[in-house]
């Protein structure tokens, strides 16, 4: 069994639950890890249990020994698929660019090429020693991005 077979077997059931695949990983020991997210709202235990049941119905344990783990992507994990970016449009995200630059931005849009980010940066003003806040709205290609993940605040 491989990740493509698993996605093919479960895709319609996952979509019917209002979810999408983030990742499917199968180890050499047949430890299967399925990571899914809700299109709207948050995953709950019932979603994970039902997807696990559907997996067990699709893949006979008598033919192939495996273990199964179904979970949602953690809030501290970088986005892996376009649907995660699109779900986060309008939210604050933590961005790490290749080269090491790190900043917080509002995710304005996401498509196959990249993301639109809105952020404020302190920059030197012409003719002044004082830095001023400058608003930016930049389209950044995925090839320039190291990671994007939800920005977590404790208010």
Secondary structure, 3 states (H helix, E strand, C coil): CCHHHHHHHHHHHHHHCCEEEEEEEECCCCEEEEEEEECCCCCCHHHHHHHHHHHHHHCCCCCCCCEEEEEECCCCCCCCCHHHHHHCCCCEEEEEECCCCEEEEEEEEECCCEEEEEEEEEEECCCCCCEEEEEEEEEEEHHHEEEEEECCCCC
